[in-house]
Amino acid sequence: MDRTLAQYDAVVTECLTLFGKKAHDYGTAWRILRVPSLTDQILIKAQRIRTLQEVGESKVGEGIRPELIGIINYAAMALVQLDLGVVDSPDLGAERAVQEVGQRLQHARDLMERKNHDYGEAWRSMRVSSLVDLILMKLLRIKQIEDNEGATLVSEGIDANFLDIVNYGVFAMIQLEEA
């Protein structure tokens, strides 16, 4: 488990570092995005990864790794939006935005530790393509819950699905590094 935590932390550090640089460059304009817009952004990135996996070539020049980083960061941003609400104009400075996103990534890590204990690191025997498929499935679930205005009968809420997306994204990054 120590190896997993070290690898997890390295991926999160990379994602959060890029997020911080983008927050410096662009500010926090993302704070105006409604959660379904973030869901759609993640969906686009996950579908692009799937296309790259199936076609085996990128005409844009960016590979799977940058898309996974985007998925992880967008999912954390969605968690911030769920907690803080959507605003009409950016209301956070870059430093505070990094703290907020970092807190959500830490929450995902805590969840991963609990689930990893129970599942015995089963994700290590999974393919990156399967992890991407799970991300796509979670996104379709989120979209259905959003279409139902958040109402579920027995299922986890949107936040739990975004936390899983963060973790699947981190696992996929670790798998890519080990390949």
C-alpha positions in Angstrom: 0.0 0.0 0.0 2.9 2.4 0.6 3.9 2.1 -3.0 0.4 2.9 -4.1 0.2 5.9 -1.9 3.5 7.3 -3.1 2.4 6.7 -6.8 -1.0 8.3 -6.1 0.6 11.3 -4.4 3.0 11.8 -7.3 0.1 11.8 -9.8 -2.0 14.2 -7.7 1.0 16.5 -7.3 1.5 16.6 -11.1 -2.2 17.3 -11.6 -2.4 20.0 -8.9 0.8 21.7 -10.2 -0.7 22.0 -13.7 -4.0 23.2 -12.2 -2.2 25.9 -10.2 -0.3 27.1 -13.3 -3.5 27.2 -15.3 -5.2 29.1 -12.5 -2.4 31.6 -12.6 -2.7 32.0 -16.4 -6.5 31.9 -16.7 -7.7 32.8 -13.3 -10.7 30.9 -12.0 -13.2 31.4 -14.9 -14.2 27.8 -14.4 -16.2 28.8 -11.3 -19.0 29.9 -13.6 -19.4 26.4 -15.1 -22.4 24.5 -14.0 -21.7 20.9 -13.0 -23.3 19.4 -16.2 -20.8 21.5 -18.2 -17.9 20.0 -16.3 -19.5 16.5 -16.8 -19.5 17.2 -20.5 -15.9 18.4 -20.5 -14.8 15.2 -18.8 -16.9 13.1 -21.2 -15.1 14.7 -24.2 -11.7 13.9 -22.7 -12.7 10.3 -21.9 -14.1 9.8 -25.4 -10.9 11.2 -26.9 -8.9 8.7 -24.9 -11.1 5.8 -26.0 -10.7 7.0 -29.6 -6.9 7.2 -29.3 -6.9 3.7 -27.8 -8.9 2.3 -30.6 -7.3 4.2 -33.5 -3.8 4.2 -32.1 -2.8 7.6 -33.4 -3.2 11.2 -32.5 -3.5 13.9 -35.1 -3.4 16.7 -32.5 -0.1 15.5 -31.0 -1.4 15.1 -27.4 -1.6 11.7 -26.0 -3.6 10.0 -23.3 -1.7 11.3 -20.3 -2.7 15.0 -20.7 -6.3 13.9 -21.1 -6.2 11.9 -17.9 -4.8 14.9 -16.0 -7.7 17.0 -17.4 -10.2 14.4 -16.3 -8.8 14.3 -12.8 -8.7 18.1 -12.5 -12.2 18.6 -14.0 -13.6 16.0 -11.7 -12.1 17.8 -8.7 -13.4 21.1 -10.0 -16.9 19.6 -10.3 -16.6 18.5 -6.6 -15.7 22.1 -5.7 -18.7 23.4 -7.7 -21.0 20.9 -5.9 -19.7 22.1 -2.5 -19.4 25.9 -3.1 -22.0 26.3 -5.8 -21.8 28.0 -9.2 -21.1 31.8 -9.3 -21.8 34.4 -12.0 -18.2 35.6 -12.0 -14.9 34.2 -10.6 -14.8 34.6 -6.9 -11.6 32.6 -5.9 -8.0 33.6 -6.3 -5.6 31.1 -7.8 -4.1 30.1 -4.5 -7.5 29.4 -2.9 -8.7 27.5 -6.0 -5.6 25.3 -5.7 -6.5 24.7 -2.0 -10.1 23.8 -2.8 -9.2 21.4 -5.6 -6.4 19.9 -3.4 -8.9 19.2 -0.6 -11.2 17.3 -3.1 -8.2 15.3 -4.4 -7.3 14.5 -0.8 -10.9 13.4 -0.2 -10.6 11.1 -3.2 -7.3 9.7 -1.9 -8.9 9.0 1.5 -11.7 7.1 -0.3 -9.2 5.2 -2.4 -7.4 4.1 0.7 -10.6 2.6 2.2 -11.7 1.0 -1.0 -8.2 -0.3 -1.9 -8.1 -2.0 1.5 -11.4 -3.8 0.8 -10.6 -4.6 -2.9 -7.0 -5.6 -2.4 -5.6 -3.4 -5.1 -7.6 -5.2 -7.8 -7.1 -2.1 -10.1 -3.5 -3.1 -10.6 -4.6 -6.1 -12.8 -6.9 -3.9 -14.9 -6.1 -2.5 -18.3 -6.0 1.3 -18.9 -8.8 0.8 -21.4 -11.0 -0.8 -18.7 -10.4 2.1 -16.4 -11.3 4.6 -19.2 -14.5 2.5 -19.8 -15.4 2.8 -16.1 -14.9 6.5 -16.3 -17.2 6.7 -19.3 -19.8 4.6 -17.4 -19.6 6.8 -14.4 -20.1 9.9 -16.6 -23.2 8.4 -18.1 -24.5 7.7 -14.6 -23.8 11.3 -13.6 -25.6 12.5 -16.7 -28.6 10.4 -15.8 -28.6 11.7 -12.2 -28.3 15.2 -13.5 -31.2 14.6 -15.9 -33.2 13.3 -12.9 -32.3 16.6 -11.1 -30.2 14.7 -8.6 -32.8 12.3 -7.5 -31.8 8.7 -6.9 -33.6 5.8 -5.4 -30.8 3.6 -4.3 -27.7 4.9 -6.0 -24.8 7.0 -4.9 -25.0 10.6 -5.7 -23.0 12.7 -8.2 -20.2 13.4 -5.8 -19.4 9.7 -5.2 -19.2 9.2 -9.0 -16.8 12.2 -9.4 -14.6 10.8 -6.6 -14.5 7.4 -8.4 -13.6 9.2 -11.6 -10.7 10.9 -9.9 -9.4 7.6 -8.6 -9.9 5.7 -11.9 -8.0 8.5 -13.6 -5.1 8.3 -11.1 -5.0 4.5 -11.4 -4.9 4.8 -15.2 -2.0 7.3 -14.9 -0.1 4.9 -12.6 -0.8 2.0 -15.1 0.6 4.1 -18.0 3.7 4.9 -16.0 4.3 1.2 -15.2 3.7 0.0 -18.8 
